[in-house]
């Protein structure tokens, strides 16, 4: 991928969609930092990362947690994620 290349584009007139996209990114960054600082040896890093992101999203808006789980879909099952 070249520098400056567009990866994805979102558009909506629904404020909830816009807030979800913003806070999905913010909580993901926060969860990455948390996971790095609390890494569990031998565990797939995504398990702890997603658990933390779901916790943060749930604090903001529980519907966003469900939406993020749906967005991740089969990836959760791939790592054996159990809430």
C-alpha positions as CSV (number, residue, x, y, z in Angstrom):
1,X,0.0,0.0,0.0
2,X,1.4,3.4,-1.0
3,X,1.6,6.3,1.4
4,X,-1.4,8.5,1.2
5,X,-3.6,5.8,-0.3
6,X,-7.2,5.7,0.8
7,X,-7.9,2.5,2.8
8,X,-11.6,2.9,3.4
9,X,-14.3,5.5,3.2
10,X,-17.4,6.0,5.4
11,X,-20.3,8.3,4.9
12,X,-23.5,8.7,6.7
13,X,-26.0,11.4,7.8
14,X,-26.6,9.4,11.0
15,X,-24.8,10.9,13.9
16,X,-24.6,7.5,15.7
17,X,-22.8,6.0,12.7
18,X,-20.2,8.8,12.8
19,X,-19.7,8.6,16.5
20,X,-19.3,4.8,16.3
21,X,-16.6,5.1,13.6
22,X,-14.7,7.7,15.6
23,X,-14.9,5.9,18.9
24,X,-14.2,2.5,17.3
25,X,-10.9,3.9,16.2
26,X,-10.2,5.7,19.5
27,X,-11.0,2.7,21.6
28,X,-9.0,0.4,19.4
29,X,-5.9,2.6,19.9
30,X,-6.5,2.6,23.6
31,X,-7.0,-1.1,23.7
32,X,-3.7,-1.7,21.7
33,X,-1.8,0.4,24.3
34,X,-3.4,-1.5,27.1
35,X,-2.7,-4.9,25.6
36,X,1.0,-4.1,25.0
37,X,1.4,-3.1,28.6
38,X,-0.5,-6.2,29.9
39,X,0.5,-8.8,27.4
40,X,-0.1,-12.4,28.4
41,X,2.6,-14.7,27.2
42,X,1.3,-17.5,24.9
43,X,-2.1,-15.9,24.4
44,X,-3.3,-14.5,21.1
45,X,-2.9,-10.7,21.7
46,X,-6.2,-10.0,20.0
47,X,-8.2,-11.7,22.8
48,X,-7.1,-9.2,25.4
49,X,-7.2,-6.3,22.9
50,X,-10.8,-7.0,21.9
51,X,-11.9,-7.6,25.5
52,X,-10.5,-4.1,26.4
53,X,-12.1,-2.5,23.4
54,X,-15.5,-4.0,24.1
55,X,-15.2,-2.8,27.7
56,X,-14.4,0.7,26.5
57,X,-17.2,0.8,23.9
58,X,-19.7,-0.7,26.4
59,X,-18.9,2.2,28.7
60,X,-19.7,4.7,25.9
61,X,-22.7,2.9,24.3
62,X,-23.5,-0.8,24.7
63,X,-25.0,-0.9,21.2
64,X,-21.5,0.0,19.8
65,X,-20.1,-3.1,21.6
66,X,-22.6,-5.3,19.8
67,X,-21.9,-3.6,16.5
68,X,-18.2,-4.1,16.9
69,X,-18.7,-7.8,17.7
70,X,-20.7,-8.1,14.5
71,X,-18.0,-6.2,12.5
72,X,-15.4,-8.6,13.8
73,X,-17.6,-11.6,13.1
74,X,-15.6,-14.8,12.4
75,X,-12.3,-13.3,13.7
76,X,-13.7,-13.7,17.2
77,X,-14.3,-17.4,16.7
78,X,-10.9,-17.8,15.0
79,X,-9.1,-16.9,18.2
80,X,-11.7,-18.6,20.5
81,X,-12.9,-15.4,22.0
82,X,-15.6,-16.0,24.6
83,X,-17.1,-12.9,26.3
